[in-house]
Amino acid sequence: MAQKAKAAVVAKSKKDARAEAIERLRTDWTETEKVILRRRSVRLYKKEQVPEFMVKRILEAGRFAPSAGNCQPWKFIVLREPEIIDGITDTVVEITKKFNAMLDYRKPGASWRRPLAKTFIRLRHNDLHPVPFGAIGMISEGRLGLWHGAPTVILIFKDIRGVSSPELDCGIAGQNMVLAAHSMGLGTCWVGFAKLAFQYTKKWKERLNIEYPYSWANSLAIGWPKGEPDGMVERPVHPVDWYENGTKTVCE
Amino acid sequence: MGQFSFLEKIRIPTYNDPDQVEAGGVEFDYEKCSGCSICVEACPADSIVFQDKKPYLKPTGENECIACGDCVAICPEGAIQVTKGYRYTGYFKTVDQGDLKPPRLFGDE
């Protein structure tokens, strides 16, 4: 009987604790939410290197990411060698220059390129969406850096034999690493453009021994930010269809 | 869902036509701005120009603002606001995006 009463008291206090936690949520963000909501893509870094153990901790956050069938279809490569980081950057700049010369129809007198460019855009609509299309020009002219001077870079390669969608799993692992880094006061930026150096040349694949079953997924710039780039900003709301109690509502 | 005409599904917009591709936008509060120019450095789209010690959004055609808010967040004076997101037409028509809002707690629901 006493035991039953004790269990009832424990259950009640657990329930109270949850009610209190919910009340706190009404007015405060959790620490995790703060990291998520305040994270901005950082493109201004100090030269100072990130301590090695912090990078290893970031990799741990990636290692413990969920993946389809727990197949962990990723390979991470850490670059802290300026010669390699700058070398890949140079290769990407060279490739963007070629693309830009072929495709950019926006400059005066270049509108004759438009039909060809639009054909390429149709074929590679993700790579040549207006945002990366503009970025190709900016990278080729040195108006946008690749890894923005970050002293540490993590390259993420996917195991193409992974369960379901290995690229998505690499994205999940990557975002785990990004959030871990920001929680430590570091800055990060997703850098997909480095793909060009692995897609259109053999040089860097050979140098870094990238071979079957690995294929490019994405990369992260990591470093100490200049200034205080993290903070909350406004974003567009996206209508969400919500089905409940036999009706559909749209909430934003 | 049902938001595209046949033409919109197939037509690739012309990127330098402001009727078809509209950049995002920010506004500067020049009373708060100290002229430190960190926003110019932070902008990934190279859309901010620094003139007479103040930042300005580049004119249409040169401005490729993606409304990322990096300038807003890094500004030490809180002098910048994103005023509109980018909008594209045709194949890249922007859909299912509403007004700009900061993170919401929904605490009073």
Chai-1 contact restraints between the chains, C-beta under 6 A:
chainA,res_idxA,chainB,res_idxB,connection_type,confidence,min_distance_angstrom,max_distance_angstrom,comment,restraint_id
A,R26,B,G107,contact,1.0,0.0,6.0,A-B,restraint_1
A,T27,B,G107,contact,1.0,0.0,6.0,A-B,restraint_2
A,L37,B,P103,contact,1.0,0.0,6.0,A-B,restraint_3
A,R40,B,D70,contact,1.0,0.0,6.0,A-B,restraint_4
A,R40,B,A73,contact,1.0,0.0,6.0,A-B,restraint_5
A,R43,B,P44,contact,1.0,0.0,6.0,A-B,restraint_6
A,L44,B,E41,contact,1.0,0.0,6.0,A-B,restraint_7
A,L44,B,A42,contact,1.0,0.0,6.0,A-B,restraint_8
A,R106,B,N16,contact,1.0,0.0,6.0,A-B,restraint_9
A,K118,B,I12,contact,1.0,0.0,6.0,A-B,restraint_10
A,I121,B,I12,contact,1.0,0.0,6.0,A-B,restraint_11
A,R122,B,I12,contact,1.0,0.0,6.0,A-B,restraint_12
A,P130,B,Y15,contact,1.0,0.0,6.0,A-B,restraint_13
A,P130,B,V21,contact,1.0,0.0,6.0,A-B,restraint_14
A,P130,B,Y88,contact,1.0,0.0,6.0,A-B,restraint_15
A,V131,B,I66,contact,1.0,0.0,6.0,A-B,restraint_16
A,G134,B,E64,contact,1.0,0.0,6.0,A-B,restraint_17
A,M138,B,D46,contact,1.0,0.0,6.0,A-B,restraint_18
A,R143,B,D46,contact,1.0,0.0,6.0,A-B,restraint_19
A,G227,B,I38,contact,1.0,0.0,6.0,A-B,restraint_20
A,G227,B,I74,contact,1.0,0.0,6.0,A-B,restraint_21
A,P229,B,A73,contact,1.0,0.0,6.0,A-B,restraint_22
A,P229,B,I74,contact,1.0,0.0,6.0,A-B,restraint_23
A,G231,B,A73,contact,1.0,0.0,6.0,A-B,restraint_24
A,M232,B,P102,contact,1.0,0.0,6.0,A-B,restraint_25
A,M232,B,P103,contact,1.0,0.0,6.0,A-B,restraint_26
A,V233,B,G69,contact,1.0,0.0,6.0,A-B,restraint_27
A,V233,B,V72,contact,1.0,0.0,6.0,A-B,restraint_28
A,V233,B,A73,contact,1.0,0.0,6.0,A-B,restraint_29
A,E234,B,V82,contact,1.0,0.0,6.0,A-B,restraint_30
A,E234,B,L100,contact,1.0,0.0,6.0,A-B,restraint_31
A,E234,B,K101,contact,1.0,0.0,6.0,A-B,restraint_32
A,E234,B,P102,contact,1.0,0.0,6.0,A-B,restraint_33
A,P236,B,G85,contact,1.0,0.0,6.0,A-B,restraint_34
A,P236,B,Q97,contact,1.0,0.0,6.0,A-B,restraint_35
A,P236,B,G98,contact,1.0,0.0,6.0,A-B,restraint_36
A,P236,B,L100,contact,1.0,0.0,6.0,A-B,restraint_37
A,V237,B,G98,contact,1.0,0.0,6.0,A-B,restraint_38
A,V237,B,K101,contact,1.0,0.0,6.0,A-B,restraint_39
A,H238,B,D96,contact,1.0,0.0,6.0,A-B,restraint_40
A,P239,B,D96,contact,1.0,0.0,6.0,A-B,restraint_41
A,E252,B,G98,contact,1.0,0.0,6.0,A-B,restraint_42
